[in-house]
Amino acid sequence: MKQIFEEIKFVPGVLGVFVLHAKKGILGSSVPVVFKPEKLLEISRQLLKIYSVTRMNLKPMQDIALYFDGSVLVLRKVSELVFLVVICEPQVNTNMLNMSVGLAGEELLSKLNIPETAQTGAPTPKTLDEVRASAPLVPSLQRIEDNLATLMGPVAELVLDEALNEWFRGGGNSVDHLPRLVTILCREISDPDKCREFQAAIKP
Amino acid sequence: MSKINEFLNELGSLPGVDSYLLVNDGGQLVTKTKLASEELGAAMQVILLASRKIQTSLGMKRLRHLNLADDDGGRLLIFPLGRYLLGISQLKDQVEHDLSALVPELIKRFQSKAQ
């Protein structure tokens, strides 16, 4: 990240830059000492508020720039949760800055291992409850629950809860990851024939 | 009010202006063009409040304007004008016109006329 910051600061007029994660806070920064951590946090909070209000009421914004008398503050969206914030002098070359920030954003995406699906569209569910309630997953999880109950009876709910926990801890949080959940459940079912029956029954 | 109408007429004729909306410091709509949405006024107020807090944190004297660009290339500019807040939506295919320079020039011209 240090190299990314240095490349952005190479643009004349750039005073500082930091990476902001909407849930985790500031991931890294290279700013003048006058920008104490609490100041950066307050700025970050307000910038995220501006981003959220536009996202909820208007459109998701790619760039948000605040022009003050003595400086310019630019927020560039890297993904739904990650942003680059650049603090500049008013006379900064905006074309050069845009190019530099655009390139930095792409490099940051790969460095932070942000998957393609997290860059646009709906935010990825963060808790198991959110995952269970997320619209694309509800029908599949309901089918799984119903068929598991048919197979296992009253213990099905407990088995499913434990399997979902294991699945979620292993990174499962979308329809694409469901095959792994089925594998976990088949391990609990243990009988290969019943497992095949279960897999056939839960197909949409 | 006629000075404001004159100003708004000229504003609407600036190259690249798609629509605009003017609200007072209470968030109430003063006027808008047909294409501007009323929800924008409330959003602008929230954005201004957050920007003022950033201004205080940075120790800056004045917030000149905000420039917001969406994923589709559309642009929204917000100008605090004393007791008013002006929001301007810029045409997507005319972003080469620097409204962030043209609008303050227009404002300055009307302010010096008023003096």
Interface residues (C-beta under 8 A of the other chain):
Chain A: K39 E42 I43 Q46 L47 K49 I50 V53 T54 N57 L58 K59 P60 M61 Q62 D63 I64 A65 L66 Y67 F68 D69 G70 S71 L73 T120
Chain B: E39 L40 A42 A43 V46 I47 A50 S51 K53 I54 Q55 S57 L58 M60 K61 R62 L63 R64 H65 L66 N67 L68 A69 D70 D71 D72 G74 L76 S100
